Amino acid sequence: MKYFDHEKLDVYKAAIEFVVLINTIVEHLPRGRAYLADQLQRAGASVPLNIAEGAGEYSRNEKIRFYRMAKRSATECAGILDICHRLQIIEERNYSKARELLMRIVAMLTKMAKTSD
């Protein structure tokens, strides 16, 4: 089986895992918090999508640009999760797992943006 370049990246796999976790988190958000759910889903989906776009680029500068956009979306997710945590509308284990994943994703993207060729 052949793979796209982005499918081989650990950061892409972690980002997809994060999107799956977001789905679980959103299912448990209380009514009236649709704005948080929507923003989290959009920002979360943006992470693997930008990674995929970056991996498909030939230009080093374009790769870096997409990896930086993915990183910004990941840190946006961290902010949304912090809001949910402060409002006490997210389960502690999901919050912790999401933060761990985001820390890994951001660290990998930071390195990729500095070393892309």
Phi, psi and omega in degrees: 000134178271153181234151169286157181304317184293333182290345180271348185277131177299323181296324178294316179298318178294322180294321176294319176301320179296318179299320178296318178295321177303318180303317178295316181298313182297323179300333184259001177288142181291158174303150181089359179244026182301327180298321177289318179300313181297314181296319179294318179295318180294311180295320180296316179293329180297332182297298181293330180295318178290326175297315180299316179296318179296318180296333181275356181274149175266326182286130179300316181297321178291319176304309181301317181301315180291321179294325177291322177296319178298319179296318179298319178295322179295318179288331173298317177300319179300319178296317179297317179297323177297320177298312179300319180294316181295326177280356180058044180242015178230140178293139184303319182293324177290321178298313181296315180296317180297317179296318178300313179299315181297321178298317178297313182298312181297319179298316180294317180294323178299314179296317181297322181292334180274335188241006182301140175232000000 
